[in-house]
Amino acid sequence: MIPDMLWLSVDSDAVDEVPTTALTPPAPLEPPPLKSVRLMLDWYLSPQHAALVVAQTRDLFSAQGLEVELQTPADPAIAIKLLTAGEVDLALTRQPLLHLLAHEDAPITRIATLIETPLNAVIVTGDAQPENATHLAGLHYGYNTREGANLLVPKLVPRSVRQTDTFLAPQSVHFNVVNAFTEESVDAIADGFYHFLPEQLASNGIATHTVRYSELGIPRHDGLIVVANSNSLAKKADTWSRFLVALEEASNWMVENPESAWETLIGAHPILDNATNANAWPDILRRIALSPATLNARRYATFETYLLQQGVIDAELPTSRLAIDPYTL
């Protein structure tokens, strides 16, 4: 028999207490905070930066736990300075500039390739001349970066010409190329963006022709690369690996969906929606690196040898000092 005190009658108002864990579901787990990455572009945003924009717009970076901020430099020369000072985490540049800066002990290393071929060329006013080499040697050149001043002009203008009294020293146009041509202060630009500049000049009534770097015997090289601070490579290896996973997904999606990629690009940045960019898009898309992390070590070693042969450097740097595949860290 059960004592009455232990048995509640049907009429009792007592309510059984239920464990709170059964009444209240557990609080949802908060996702870990996104890791901030500041990346500075090489200059104004353009279609050559499409992989970064697509990865950002399609939330491919956030899927890897990253919040990537794309910054535009007020002056293209400051991007690497800010990177070496730790003010940004990544920066964009071109392979030839990486070589020149590394030989000045700048602590930067390539971790990814965005565009696999040069985006620059020598842009010359007027029609191409039959005796091209002689014609090119007599021009007054402008340049945007040290790539043009240190590598191209010495290649285009022989030392014998540079030592004459009539030689006009090349001048920096500070990326204001159209004005330099319009004012006729230069005959050619040594490192012009050949996808955009000829069309921009044509709209100003200036006819030009393009001389590709390959025609001048300059080794093929990466046209646009992502560089990181060499001093923190090992520490940030996991972050860069996740960054590259997102970048690779974006690059492959663009190639498989070129029209959607273009719509994504101009939807995110309507300022890019113009005829010049639209005309350049198919060719730029063909040059995008589908495996951004993959390192073509031969290219970097070959370019070092070329610089040595041209007298630009005194000794070659090992490729490991210039570029790495972050997945191998």
Disulfide bonds with the S-S distance in Angstrom:
none
